[in-house]
Amino acid sequence: MVSDVEGGATNDAVNLDLDAGKAAGARGTPTFLLFRDGDFRTTVVGAQSYSVFANALGV
């Protein structure tokens, strides 16, 4: 594990995750992309209550 950190492998993994998040429209942490029945519903950014997620998903 130390050799991975020293060799930059962990930086590469983090950068891949950052790039994927940016491509998906993430603007902050946490960012949730919500789907229902395989269909994208909405994006929720930041710490939110259960009711925000329930309302966004129609449950």
PDB file of N, CA, C and O in Angstrom, chain B, residues numbered from 101:
ATOM      1  N   MET B 101       0.821  -1.173   0.000  1.00  0.00           N
ATOM      2  CA  MET B 101       0.000   0.000   0.000  1.00  0.00           C
ATOM      3  C   MET B 101       0.875   1.252   0.000  1.00  0.00           C
ATOM      4  O   MET B 101       0.604   2.201  -0.736  1.00  0.00           O
ATOM      5  N   VAL B 102       1.908   1.255   0.810  1.00  0.00           N
ATOM      6  CA  VAL B 102       2.806   2.412   0.852  1.00  0.00           C
ATOM      7  C   VAL B 102       3.442   2.628  -0.511  1.00  0.00           C
ATOM      8  O   VAL B 102       3.580   3.765  -0.964  1.00  0.00           O
ATOM      9  N   SER B 103       3.828   1.540  -1.163  1.00  0.00           N
ATOM     10  CA  SER B 103       4.452   1.686  -2.483  1.00  0.00           C
ATOM     11  C   SER B 103       3.465   2.250  -3.501  1.00  0.00           C
ATOM     12  O   SER B 103       3.866   2.989  -4.399  1.00  0.00           O
ATOM     13  N   ASP B 104       2.176   1.911  -3.375  1.00  0.00           N
ATOM     14  CA  ASP B 104       1.161   2.479  -4.265  1.00  0.00           C
ATOM     15  C   ASP B 104       1.050   3.985  -4.081  1.00  0.00           C
ATOM     16  O   ASP B 104       0.972   4.737  -5.052  1.00  0.00           O
ATOM     17  N   VAL B 105       1.044   4.415  -2.824  1.00  0.00           N
ATOM     18  CA  VAL B 105       0.944   5.850  -2.535  1.00  0.00           C
ATOM     19  C   VAL B 105       2.184   6.569  -3.043  1.00  0.00           C
ATOM     20  O   VAL B 105       2.089   7.603  -3.704  1.00  0.00           O
ATOM     21  N   GLU B 106       3.340   6.017  -2.730  1.00  0.00           N
ATOM     22  CA  GLU B 106       4.584   6.649  -3.160  1.00  0.00           C
ATOM     23  C   GLU B 106       4.725   6.647  -4.676  1.00  0.00           C
ATOM     24  O   GLU B 106       5.317   7.567  -5.241  1.00  0.00           O
ATOM     25  N   GLY B 107       4.194   5.637  -5.337  1.00  0.00           N
ATOM     26  CA  GLY B 107       4.293   5.535  -6.788  1.00  0.00           C
ATOM     27  C   GLY B 107       3.235   6.322  -7.536  1.00  0.00           C
ATOM     28  O   GLY B 107       3.284   6.406  -8.763  1.00  0.00           O
ATOM     29  N   GLY B 108       2.284   6.897  -6.827  1.00  0.00           N
ATOM     30  CA  GLY B 108       1.261   7.711  -7.470  1.00  0.00           C
ATOM     31  C   GLY B 108       0.032   6.954  -7.932  1.00  0.00           C
ATOM     32  O   GLY B 108      -0.860   7.551  -8.534  1.00  0.00           O
ATOM     33  N   ALA B 109      -0.042   5.657  -7.670  1.00  0.00           N
ATOM     34  CA  ALA B 109      -1.196   4.874  -8.121  1.00  0.00           C
ATOM     35  C   ALA B 109      -2.494   5.385  -7.514  1.00  0.00           C
ATOM     36  O   ALA B 109      -3.528   5.414  -8.180  1.00  0.00           O
ATOM     37  N   THR B 110      -2.438   5.785  -6.258  1.00  0.00           N
ATOM     38  CA  THR B 110      -3.665   6.289  -5.626  1.00  0.00           C
ATOM     39  C   THR B 110      -4.074   7.623  -6.231  1.00  0.00           C
ATOM     40  O   THR B 110      -5.269   7.892  -6.358  1.00  0.00           O
ATOM     41  N   ASN B 111      -3.119   8.465  -6.607  1.00  0.00           N
ATOM     42  CA  ASN B 111      -3.461   9.732  -7.262  1.00  0.00           C
ATOM     43  C   ASN B 111      -4.185   9.485  -8.575  1.00  0.00           C
ATOM     44  O   ASN B 111      -5.153  10.176  -8.893  1.00  0.00           O
ATOM     45  N   ASP B 112      -3.722   8.507  -9.337  1.00  0.00           N
ATOM     46  CA  ASP B 112      -4.364   8.182 -10.605  1.00  0.00           C
ATOM     47  C   ASP B 112      -5.807   7.740 -10.385  1.00  0.00           C
ATOM     48  O   ASP B 112      -6.707   8.145 -11.121  1.00  0.00           O
ATOM     49  N   ALA B 113      -6.022   6.910  -9.373  1.00  0.00           N
ATOM     50  CA  ALA B 113      -7.378   6.429  -9.088  1.00  0.00           C
ATOM     51  C   ALA B 113      -8.281   7.579  -8.665  1.00  0.00           C
ATOM     52  O   ALA B 113      -9.428   7.660  -9.104  1.00  0.00           O
ATOM     53  N   VAL B 114      -7.778   8.460  -7.826  1.00  0.00           N
ATOM     54  CA  VAL B 114      -8.571   9.611  -7.385  1.00  0.00           C
ATOM     55  C   VAL B 114      -8.890  10.511  -8.570  1.00  0.00           C
ATOM     56  O   VAL B 114     -10.019  10.983  -8.698  1.00  0.00           O
ATOM     57  N   ASN B 115      -7.922  10.754  -9.428  1.00  0.00           N
ATOM     58  CA  ASN B 115      -8.161  11.613 -10.589  1.00  0.00           C
ATOM     59  C   ASN B 115      -9.188  11.019 -11.540  1.00  0.00           C
ATOM     60  O   ASN B 115      -9.976  11.758 -12.131  1.00  0.00           O
ATOM     61  N   LEU B 116      -9.197   9.705 -11.699  1.00  0.00           N
ATOM     62  CA  LEU B 116     -10.222   9.064 -12.528  1.00  0.00           C
ATOM     63  C   LEU B 116     -11.603   9.286 -11.934  1.00  0.00           C
ATOM     64  O   LEU B 116     -12.557   9.581 -12.654  1.00  0.00           O
ATOM     65  N   ASP B 117     -11.706   9.143 -10.607  1.00  0.00           N
ATOM     66  CA  ASP B 117     -12.985   9.373  -9.942  1.00  0.00           C
ATOM     67  C   ASP B 117     -13.418  10.823 -10.074  1.00  0.00           C
ATOM     68  O   ASP B 117     -14.598  11.095 -10.298  1.00  0.00           O
ATOM     69  N   LEU B 118     -12.484  11.762  -9.938  1.00  0.00           N
ATOM     70  CA  LEU B 118     -12.815  13.180 -10.089  1.00  0.00           C
ATOM     71  C   LEU B 118     -13.303  13.482 -11.495  1.00  0.00           C
ATOM     72  O   LEU B 118     -14.280  14.209 -11.676  1.00  0.00           O
ATOM     73  N   ASP B 119     -12.630  12.929 -12.485  1.00  0.00           N
ATOM     74  CA  ASP B 119     -13.033  13.149 -13.872  1.00  0.00           C
ATOM     75  C   ASP B 119     -14.427  12.591 -14.135  1.00  0.00           C
ATOM     76  O   ASP B 119     -15.232  13.223 -14.819  1.00  0.00           O
ATOM     77  N   ALA B 120     -14.711  11.419 -13.597  1.00  0.00           N
ATOM     78  CA  ALA B 120     -16.037  10.817 -13.777  1.00  0.00           C
ATOM     79  C   ALA B 120     -17.105  11.664 -13.105  1.00  0.00           C
ATOM     80  O   ALA B 120     -18.185  11.860 -13.662  1.00  0.00           O
ATOM     81  N   GLY B 121     -16.813  12.165 -11.919  1.00  0.00           N
ATOM     82  CA  GLY B 121     -17.760  13.025 -11.219  1.00  0.00           C
ATOM     83  C   GLY B 121     -18.034  14.305 -11.975  1.00  0.00           C
ATOM     84  O   GLY B 121     -19.186  14.721 -12.102  1.00  0.00           O
ATOM     85  N   LYS B 122     -16.995  14.929 -12.475  1.00  0.00           N
ATOM     86  CA  LYS B 122     -17.162  16.162 -13.256  1.00  0.00           C
ATOM     87  C   LYS B 122     -17.984  15.897 -14.513  1.00  0.00           C
ATOM     88  O   LYS B 122     -18.862  16.686 -14.862  1.00  0.00           O
ATOM     89  N   ALA B 123     -17.702  14.791 -15.187  1.00  0.00           N
ATOM     90  CA  ALA B 123     -18.437  14.444 -16.403  1.00  0.00           C
ATOM     91  C   ALA B 123     -19.915  14.213 -16.113  1.00  0.00           C
ATOM     92  O   ALA B 123     -20.766  14.456 -16.968  1.00  0.00           O
ATOM     93  N   ALA B 124     -20.220  13.740 -14.896  1.00  0.00           N
ATOM     94  CA  ALA B 124     -21.612  13.491 -14.511  1.00  0.00           C
ATOM     95  C   ALA B 124     -22.294  14.746 -13.980  1.00  0.00           C
ATOM     96  O   ALA B 124     -23.487  14.724 -13.677  1.00  0.00           O
ATOM     97  N   GLY B 125     -21.544  15.839 -13.866  1.00  0.00           N
ATOM     98  CA  GLY B 125     -22.141  17.085 -13.409  1.00  0.00           C
ATOM     99  C   GLY B 125     -22.029  17.341 -11.922  1.00  0.00           C
ATOM    100  O   GLY B 125     -22.673  18.254 -11.404  1.00  0.00           O
ATOM    101  N   ALA B 126     -21.223  16.552 -11.222  1.00  0.00           N
ATOM    102  CA  ALA B 126     -21.060  16.760  -9.782  1.00  0.00           C
ATOM    103  C   ALA B 126     -20.401  18.111  -9.538  1.00  0.00           C
ATOM    104  O   ALA B 126     -19.395  18.454 -10.158  1.00  0.00           O
ATOM    105  N   ARG B 127     -20.997  18.872  -8.613  1.00  0.00           N
ATOM    106  CA  ARG B 127     -20.482  20.197  -8.296  1.00  0.00           C
ATOM    107  C   ARG B 127     -20.028  20.307  -6.852  1.00  0.00           C
ATOM    108  O   ARG B 127     -19.454  21.324  -6.462  1.00  0.00           O
ATOM    109  N   GLY B 128     -20.270  19.292  -6.062  1.00  0.00           N
ATOM    110  CA  GLY B 128     -19.904  19.328  -4.651  1.00  0.00           C
ATOM    111  C   GLY B 128     -19.935  17.934  -4.071  1.00  0.00           C
ATOM    112  O   GLY B 128     -20.267  16.963  -4.751  1.00  0.00           O
ATOM    113  N   THR B 129     -19.583  17.855  -2.804  1.00  0.00           N
ATOM    114  CA  THR B 129     -19.566  16.573  -2.106  1.00  0.00           C
ATOM    115  C   THR B 129     -20.493  16.651  -0.910  1.00  0.00           C
ATOM    116  O   THR B 129     -20.361  17.570  -0.101  1.00  0.00           O
ATOM    117  N   PRO B 130     -21.400  15.748  -0.770  1.00  0.00           N
ATOM    118  CA  PRO B 130     -21.698  14.636  -1.672  1.00  0.00           C
ATOM    119  C   PRO B 130     -22.616  15.068  -2.813  1.00  0.00           C
ATOM    120  O   PRO B 130     -23.366  16.036  -2.687  1.00  0.00           O
ATOM    121  N   THR B 131     -22.548  14.353  -3.908  1.00  0.00           N
ATOM    122  CA  THR B 131     -23.470  14.521  -5.031  1.00  0.00           C
ATOM    123  C   THR B 131     -24.093  13.162  -5.311  1.00  0.00           C
ATOM    124  O   THR B 131     -23.390  12.158  -5.425  1.00  0.00           O
ATOM    125  N   PHE B 132     -25.410  13.137  -5.419  1.00  0.00           N
ATOM    126  CA  PHE B 132     -26.154  11.903  -5.678  1.00  0.00           C
ATOM    127  C   PHE B 132     -26.867  12.027  -7.015  1.00  0.00           C
ATOM    128  O   PHE B 132     -27.576  13.006  -7.252  1.00  0.00           O
ATOM    129  N   LEU B 133     -26.688  11.053  -7.884  1.00  0.00           N
ATOM    130  CA  LEU B 133     -27.446  10.958  -9.125  1.00  0.00           C
ATOM    131  C   LEU B 133     -28.541   9.938  -8.861  1.00  0.00           C
ATOM    132  O   LEU B 133     -28.255   8.760  -8.648  1.00  0.00           O
ATOM    133  N   LEU B 134     -29.791  10.380  -8.874  1.00  0.00           N
ATOM    134  CA  LEU B 134     -30.900   9.518  -8.476  1.00  0.00           C
ATOM    135  C   LEU B 134     -31.590   8.918  -9.691  1.00  0.00           C
ATOM    136  O   LEU B 134     -31.924   9.614 -10.650  1.00  0.00           O
ATOM    137  N   PHE B 135     -31.794   7.608  -9.624  1.00  0.00           N
ATOM    138  CA  PHE B 135     -32.464   6.862 -10.679  1.00  0.00           C
ATOM    139  C   PHE B 135     -33.636   6.109 -10.073  1.00  0.00           C
ATOM    140  O   PHE B 135     -33.596   5.704  -8.911  1.00  0.00           O
ATOM    141  N   ARG B 136     -34.675   5.926 -10.868  1.00  0.00           N
ATOM    142  CA  ARG B 136     -35.792   5.074 -10.457  1.00  0.00           C
ATOM    143  C   ARG B 136     -36.199   4.238 -11.658  1.00  0.00           C
ATOM    144  O   ARG B 136     -36.440   4.765 -12.744  1.00  0.00           O
ATOM    145  N   ASP B 137     -36.273   2.943 -11.452  1.00  0.00           N
ATOM    146  CA  ASP B 137     -36.595   1.995 -12.521  1.00  0.00           C
ATOM    147  C   ASP B 137     -35.672   2.174 -13.724  1.00  0.00           C
ATOM    148  O   ASP B 137     -36.096   2.034 -14.872  1.00  0.00           O
ATOM    149  N   GLY B 138     -34.404   2.484 -13.448  1.00  0.00           N
ATOM    150  CA  GLY B 138     -33.415   2.630 -14.503  1.00  0.00           C
ATOM    151  C   GLY B 138     -33.415   3.970 -15.206  1.00  0.00           C
ATOM    152  O   GLY B 138     -32.599   4.197 -16.099  1.00  0.00           O
ATOM    153  N   ASP B 139     -34.314   4.865 -14.820  1.00  0.00           N
ATOM    154  CA  ASP B 139     -34.396   6.185 -15.444  1.00  0.00           C
ATOM    155  C   ASP B 139     -33.823   7.248 -14.517  1.00  0.00           C
ATOM    156  O   ASP B 139     -34.130   7.281 -13.326  1.00  0.00           O
ATOM    157  N   PHE B 140     -32.992   8.112 -15.077  1.00  0.00           N
ATOM    158  CA  PHE B 140     -32.427   9.209 -14.300  1.00  0.00           C
ATOM    159  C   PHE B 140     -33.544  10.148 -13.886  1.00  0.00           C
ATOM    160  O   PHE B 140     -34.373  10.543 -14.706  1.00  0.00           O
ATOM    161  N   ARG B 141     -33.563  10.508 -12.596  1.00  0.00           N
ATOM    162  CA  ARG B 141     -34.582  11.423 -12.072  1.00  0.00           C
ATOM    163  C   ARG B 141     -34.030  12.816 -11.842  1.00  0.00           C
ATOM    164  O   ARG B 141     -34.557  13.796 -12.370  1.00  0.00           O
ATOM    165  N   THR B 142     -32.958  12.906 -11.045  1.00  0.00           N
ATOM    166  CA  THR B 142     -32.416  14.216 -10.700  1.00  0.00           C
ATOM    167  C   THR B 142     -31.072  14.064 -10.011  1.00  0.00           C
ATOM    168  O   THR B 142     -30.631  12.957  -9.702  1.00  0.00           O
ATOM    169  N   THR B 143     -30.441  15.184  -9.782  1.00  0.00           N
ATOM    170  CA  THR B 143     -29.198  15.242  -9.023  1.00  0.00           C
ATOM    171  C   THR B 143     -29.464  15.978  -7.722  1.00  0.00           C
ATOM    172  O   THR B 143     -30.114  17.023  -7.716  1.00  0.00           O
ATOM    173  N   VAL B 144     -28.967  15.439  -6.633  1.00  0.00           N
ATOM    174  CA  VAL B 144     -29.082  16.086  -5.323  1.00  0.00           C
ATOM    175  C   VAL B 144     -27.660  16.362  -4.839  1.00  0.00           C
ATOM    176  O   VAL B 144     -26.818  15.465  -4.799  1.00  0.00           O
ATOM    177  N   VAL B 145     -27.410  17.618  -4.475  1.00  0.00           N
ATOM    178  CA  VAL B 145     -26.078  18.020  -4.023  1.00  0.00           C
ATOM    179  C   VAL B 145     -26.146  18.417  -2.563  1.00  0.00           C
ATOM    180  O   VAL B 145     -27.055  19.134  -2.143  1.00  0.00           O
ATOM    181  N   GLY B 146     -25.177  17.944  -1.794  1.00  0.00           N
ATOM    182  CA  GLY B 146     -25.078  18.313  -0.387  1.00  0.00           C
ATOM    183  C   GLY B 146     -25.838  17.359   0.511  1.00  0.00           C
ATOM    184  O   GLY B 146     -26.586  16.494   0.055  1.00  0.00           O
ATOM    185  N   ALA B 147     -25.622  17.546   1.799  1.00  0.00           N
ATOM    186  CA  ALA B 147     -26.320  16.733   2.795  1.00  0.00           C
ATOM    187  C   ALA B 147     -27.789  17.120   2.796  1.00  0.00           C
ATOM    188  O   ALA B 147     -28.125  18.293   2.959  1.00  0.00           O
ATOM    189  N   GLN B 148     -28.657  16.147   2.616  1.00  0.00           N
ATOM    190  CA  GLN B 148     -30.093  16.398   2.524  1.00  0.00           C
ATOM    191  C   GLN B 148     -30.839  15.412   3.418  1.00  0.00           C
ATOM    192  O   GLN B 148     -30.321  14.354   3.776  1.00  0.00           O
ATOM    193  N   SER B 149     -32.044  15.778   3.761  1.00  0.00           N
ATOM    194  CA  SER B 149     -32.877  14.902   4.580  1.00  0.00           C
ATOM    195  C   SER B 149     -33.465  13.777   3.727  1.00  0.00           C
ATOM    196  O   SER B 149     -33.470  13.834   2.497  1.00  0.00           O
ATOM    197  N   TYR B 150     -33.951  12.773   4.415  1.00  0.00           N
ATOM    198  CA  TYR B 150     -34.596  11.649   3.737  1.00  0.00           C
ATOM    199  C   TYR B 150     -35.733  12.129   2.848  1.00  0.00           C
ATOM    200  O   TYR B 150     -35.918  11.609   1.748  1.00  0.00           O
ATOM    201  N   SER B 151     -36.490  13.108   3.305  1.00  0.00           N
ATOM    202  CA  SER B 151     -37.654  13.569   2.542  1.00  0.00           C
ATOM    203  C   SER B 151     -37.254  14.148   1.187  1.00  0.00           C
ATOM    204  O   SER B 151     -38.015  14.026   0.226  1.00  0.00           O
ATOM    205  N   VAL B 152     -36.097  14.765   1.087  1.00  0.00           N
ATOM    206  CA  VAL B 152     -35.633  15.288  -0.205  1.00  0.00           C
ATOM    207  C   VAL B 152     -35.457  14.143  -1.193  1.00  0.00           C
ATOM    208  O   VAL B 152     -35.881  14.237  -2.345  1.00  0.00           O
ATOM    209  N   PHE B 153     -34.833  13.068  -0.740  1.00  0.00           N
ATOM    210  CA  PHE B 153     -34.627  11.913  -1.612  1.00  0.00           C
ATOM    211  C   PHE B 153     -35.951  11.228  -1.938  1.00  0.00           C
ATOM    212  O   PHE B 153     -36.186  10.851  -3.086  1.00  0.00           O
ATOM    213  N   ALA B 154     -36.804  11.065  -0.953  1.00  0.00           N
ATOM    214  CA  ALA B 154     -38.102  10.421  -1.167  1.00  0.00           C
ATOM    215  C   ALA B 154     -38.938  11.213  -2.158  1.00  0.00           C
ATOM    216  O   ALA B 154     -39.542  10.631  -3.060  1.00  0.00           O
ATOM    217  N   ASN B 155     -38.982  12.520  -2.005  1.00  0.00           N
ATOM    218  CA  ASN B 155     -39.752  13.352  -2.930  1.00  0.00           C
ATOM    219  C   ASN B 155     -39.173  13.308  -4.336  1.00  0.00           C
ATOM    220  O   ASN B 155     -39.919  13.248  -5.312  1.00  0.00           O
ATOM    221  N   ALA B 156     -37.859  13.337  -4.446  1.00  0.00           N
ATOM    222  CA  ALA B 156     -37.216  13.307  -5.758  1.00  0.00           C
ATOM    223  C   ALA B 156     -37.493  12.001  -6.488  1.00  0.00           C
ATOM    224  O   ALA B 156     -37.561  11.971  -7.716  1.00  0.00           O
ATOM    225  N   LEU B 157     -37.653  10.924  -5.729  1.00  0.00           N
ATOM    226  CA  LEU B 157     -37.896   9.614  -6.328  1.00  0.00           C
ATOM    227  C   LEU B 157     -39.372   9.241  -6.363  1.00  0.00           C
ATOM    228  O   LEU B 157     -39.740   8.191  -6.891  1.00  0.00           O
ATOM    229  N   GLY B 158     -40.211  10.095  -5.804  1.00  0.00           N
ATOM    230  CA  GLY B 158     -41.643   9.822  -5.821  1.00  0.00           C
ATOM    231  C   GLY B 158     -42.050   8.646  -4.963  1.00  0.00           C
ATOM    232  O   GLY B 158     -42.954   7.894  -5.328  1.00  0.00           O
ATOM    233  N   VAL B 159     -41.395   8.476  -3.828  1.00  0.00           N
ATOM    234  CA  VAL B 159     -41.753   7.366  -2.925  1.00  0.00           C
ATOM    235  C   VAL B 159     -42.351   7.894  -1.645  1.00  0.00           C
ATOM    236  O   VAL B 159     -42.713   7.114  -0.764  1.00  0.00           O
TER     237      VAL B 159
END
